């Protein structure tokens, strides 16, 4: 796969959108609908009264892993679309701003679009600049630049995420192992749900097995897949077709047509899965 490490180390997300836009990167667009559908039930579907949360804050706290510049938080909590974010960050007007000027403008941009049903979002990413930007403009209620693949969570991260009800992952499943999930869930009496859009080229069994250790059962949505982005070249497409096939997925009509594709994997306690089957959660109201 082509690596895009450089775009995550910038002080603001303009390079992110300028680089991924031409590749039709769209995973956060699909996540916007999916996560909004799951949130009202995450963590406590048997007791809807608890959706009110603490201190009058509606809904459940979300932990977005590999959050980069807070894109998922923006789409979850604000009246914006991914297309609008591409247009905003690649506009000639924004291109002329310094990072400090962009942060000031983005505070106003997002504040004017805040949803009334917004929920607290905590971000986790190895990129300190991305976390700093997302916190500065108000997309994240808290954020941590930590790598749980190489070490345990800081006490501050552990404390901040103790009431998390939904863990979300869109672009990071490729780079995460069971280590990250074990580090986050260790010692928790009520583990959160985990919703991940996973590339069909990536095995997820080790992660789902690890989540089983914490009382979570993983279901894969087999009804549809979600395009992630176009391939950068023919070599990457050949890789994706071979990797998807090796993982037991039929690439015809998906990877063969020019895009990486993802599938939703949802992990939750068995009683929650029985109370609310996956296909009913994903149905439009």
C-alpha positions in Angstrom: 0.0 0.0 0.0 1.0 3.6 -0.6 1.9 5.4 2.6 0.7 8.9 3.4 2.6 9.4 6.7 3.7 12.9 5.7 0.2 14.4 5.6 -0.4 13.6 9.2 2.6 15.5 10.6 1.5 18.9 9.4 0.2 21.6 11.7 -3.2 21.7 10.0 -5.2 19.4 7.7 -4.8 21.2 4.4 -2.3 18.7 3.0 -4.5 15.8 4.2 -7.5 17.0 2.1 -5.4 18.2 -0.9 -3.7 14.7 -1.1 -6.6 12.4 -0.4 -9.3 14.4 -2.3 -8.0 13.4 -5.8 -8.0 9.8 -4.6 -11.7 10.0 -3.6 -10.9 9.1 0.0 -14.4 8.6 1.5 -14.3 6.4 4.6 -15.3 9.2 7.0 -18.3 9.9 4.8 -19.6 6.3 5.3 -18.7 6.4 9.0 -20.7 9.5 9.5 -24.0 7.6 9.0 -22.9 4.4 10.6 -21.6 5.9 13.8 -24.7 8.1 14.2 -26.9 5.0 13.9 -24.9 3.1 16.5 -24.4 5.8 19.1 -27.8 5.8 20.7 -27.4 2.1 21.6 -23.7 1.9 22.2 -22.8 0.4 25.6 -26.3 0.2 27.1 -29.1 -0.8 24.6 -31.0 -2.5 27.4 -31.4 0.8 29.3 -32.2 3.7 27.0 -32.7 6.1 29.9 -29.0 6.1 30.4 -28.5 7.7 27.0 -28.8 11.0 28.7 -25.3 10.5 30.0 -23.7 12.5 32.8 -24.3 16.2 33.6 -27.0 16.5 31.0 -24.7 15.6 28.0 -26.7 13.6 25.5 -25.5 10.3 24.2 -22.3 8.4 24.8 -18.6 9.4 24.9 -16.7 8.3 21.8 -13.1 7.4 21.5 -11.9 7.8 17.9 -8.6 5.9 17.4 -6.3 7.1 14.6 -8.4 10.3 14.7 -5.8 12.4 12.8 -7.2 16.0 12.5 -10.6 15.1 14.1 -12.4 14.4 10.8 -14.8 11.8 12.2 -15.6 14.1 15.1 -16.4 16.9 12.7 -18.8 14.7 10.7 -20.4 13.2 13.9 -21.0 16.5 15.8 -21.4 19.2 13.1 -23.7 20.0 10.2 -21.0 19.3 7.6 -20.3 16.7 5.0 -17.0 15.3 3.9 -17.4 17.0 0.5 -17.8 20.4 2.3 -14.7 19.8 4.3 -12.7 19.0 1.1 -14.0 22.2 -0.5 -13.3 24.2 2.7 -9.7 23.1 3.1 -8.7 23.2 -0.5 -10.3 26.6 -1.2 -8.1 29.5 -2.5 -9.1 31.6 0.5 -8.0 29.0 3.1 -4.7 28.4 1.1 -3.6 31.9 1.9 -4.0 31.6 5.7 -1.3 30.8 8.2 -2.0 27.9 10.5 -2.9 30.3 13.4 -5.3 32.2 11.1 -6.9 28.9 9.9 -7.4 27.7 13.5 -9.2 31.0 14.3 -11.4 30.7 11.3 -12.1 27.0 11.9 -13.2 27.7 15.5 -15.9 30.0 14.0 -16.6 27.6 11.1 -17.4 24.7 13.4 -19.0 26.6 16.2 -21.6 27.8 13.7 -22.4 24.3 12.7 -22.5 22.4 16.0 -25.3 19.9 16.2 -27.7 19.9 19.2 -27.1 16.2 19.7 -23.3 16.4 19.7 -21.5 14.0 22.0 -18.1 14.2 23.7 -15.3 12.9 21.5 -11.8 11.9 22.6 -9.1 11.5 20.0 -6.2 9.1 20.0 -3.4 9.3 17.4 0.4 9.1 17.2 0.5 12.6 15.5 0.9 15.3 18.0 0.3 18.1 15.4 -3.0 16.5 14.3 -4.2 16.2 17.9 -3.2 19.7 18.7 -5.1 21.1 15.7 -8.3 19.1 16.5 -8.2 20.3 20.1 -7.5 23.9 19.1 -10.5 24.2 16.9 -12.8 22.4 19.3 -13.4 19.1 17.4 -12.0 17.0 20.3 -13.0 17.4 23.9 -9.7 15.8 24.7 -6.9 14.3 22.7 -3.8 12.1 23.2 -0.8 11.7 21.0 0.2 8.2 22.2 1.1 4.9 20.5 -0.4 2.0 22.3 1.4 -0.5 20.0 4.6 0.4 21.7 3.6 1.2 25.3 0.8 1.4 27.8 -1.7 4.3 28.0 -0.8 7.3 30.1 -2.7 7.7 33.4 -4.4 10.7 31.8 -5.6 8.7 28.7 -6.8 5.9 30.9 -8.8 8.3 33.1 -10.2 10.2 30.2 -11.6 7.1 28.5 -13.0 5.3 31.5 -16.6 6.2 30.5 -16.2 5.6 26.8 -19.2 3.8 25.3 -18.1 3.6 21.6 -14.7 3.2 20.1 -14.5 4.1 16.5 -11.9 3.3 13.8 -12.0 4.2 10.1 -8.5 4.6 8.6 -6.4 2.9 11.3 -7.3 -0.7 11.5 -4.5 -1.5 9.0 -1.9 -0.3 11.6 -3.5 -1.5 14.8 -3.0 -4.8 16.5 -4.6 -6.4 19.6 -2.1 -4.6 21.7 -3.9 -1.3 21.4 -7.3 -2.7 22.3 -5.9 -4.7 25.2 -4.2 -1.5 26.5 -7.5 0.4 26.4 -9.9 -2.2 27.7 -7.7 -3.7 30.5 -9.4 -3.4 33.9 -12.8 -2.1 32.6 -15.9 -3.7 34.0 -18.1 -2.4 31.2 -16.2 -2.6 27.9 -17.4 -0.2 25.2 -18.6 -1.2 21.8 -15.9 -1.1 19.0 -17.0 -0.1 15.5 -14.3 -0.4 12.9 -14.3 0.0 9.1 -11.7 -2.5 8.1 -10.1 -2.9 4.7 -10.9 -6.2 3.1 -7.2 -6.7 2.5 -6.5 -6.8 6.3 -7.3 -9.8 8.6 -9.2 -8.8 11.7 -9.3 -12.2 13.5 -6.5 -11.4 15.9 -8.3 -8.2 17.0 -11.7 -9.8 17.3 -10.1 -12.7 19.3 -8.5 -10.1 21.7 -11.9 -8.3 22.1 -13.4 -11.7 23.0 -11.1 -11.7 26.1 -13.1 -8.6 27.3 -16.5 -10.1 26.7 -17.1 -8.7 23.3 -18.4 -10.6 20.3 -17.6 -9.3 16.8 -20.1 -9.3 14.0 -19.1 -8.4 10.4 -21.7 -6.7 8.2 -21.8 -8.9 5.2 -24.7 -7.0 3.5 -22.4 -4.4 1.9 -19.0 -2.9 1.7 -17.8 0.7 1.7 -15.3 2.2 -0.8 -12.3 3.7 1.0 -10.2 5.3 -1.8 -9.0 4.8 -5.3 -5.7 3.1 -5.9 -2.6 5.2 -6.5 -1.4 2.9 -9.3 -1.7 -0.5 -10.9 0.8 -2.1 -8.5 -1.3 -1.1 -5.5 -4.4 -2.5 -7.2 -2.7 -5.8 -7.9 -1.7 -5.9 -4.3 -5.2 -5.2 -3.1 -6.8 -7.8 -5.3 -4.3 -10.5 -4.1 -4.6 -9.5 -0.4 -8.4 -9.4 -0.5 -8.5 -12.8 -2.1 -6.0 -14.2 0.4 -8.3 -12.9 3.2 -11.2 -14.8 1.8 -12.9 -11.9 0.0 -14.1 -11.9 -3.6 -12.5 -8.8 -5.2 -14.8 -8.8 -8.3 -16.8 -5.6 -8.6 -14.9 -4.0 -5.7 -11.1 -4.0 -5.7 -11.1 -5.0 -9.4 -13.1 -1.8 -10.1 -10.4 0.5 -8.7 -11.1 1.2 -5.0 -10.1 -0.3 -1.7 -13.2 -1.5 0.1 -13.9 -1.8 3.8 -16.4 -3.8 5.8 -18.0 -2.8 9.2 -17.0 -4.9 12.2 -19.0 -4.3 15.3 -17.9 -5.7 18.7 -20.2 -5.7 21.7 -21.4 -7.9 24.6 -23.4 -10.9 23.3 -26.5 -9.7 25.2 -26.4 -6.4 23.3 -26.0 -8.2 20.0 -29.0 -10.4 20.8 -31.2 -7.5 21.9 -30.4 -5.4 18.8 -29.3 -7.5 15.7 -26.8 -5.7 13.5 -29.0 -5.4 10.5 -31.7 -3.6 12.5 -29.1 -1.1 13.9 -28.0 -0.2 10.3 -31.4 0.3 8.9 -32.4 3.8 8.2 -35.2 5.1 10.5 
